[in-house]
Amino acid sequence: MFNKKSSEQYTGISPIVTIEAIETLKYNQVVKEPNPFHIAIFKELDRITQSAEKPIAQAISKYIKINARILLGIRADIVFLLGTEKLITNMKKSGMRVLKNFHLL
């Protein structure tokens, strides 16, 4: 979530959120550094987000596997229907007569 773009520009969790640089004294010189408060907040948000996303990712993975199995089971039917639709479309384009009330689905 925290990304250093250049020596003076820092970004946070999204392009909308910017970690403002603050002026601080280092080796008797004024330098700009990212606000340590912002860094701490974004690190904590990153930790919380990562712990929350694991169960969500697992649920999505399970959902995809279940639904993919269903689609794989009817794959041949889907291929047949799409092929039939393509055939009917090509027949019409070629000027061949197709039953007027013929509906594929």
PyMOL commands that set and color helices and strands:
alter all, ss='L'
color gray80, all
select helices_A, chain A and resi 36-73+75-93
alter helices_A, ss='H'
color red, helices_A
select strands_A, chain A and resi 3-4+10-11+18-19+21-26+29-34
alter strands_A, ss='S'
color yellow, strands_A
deselect
rebuild
show_as cartoon
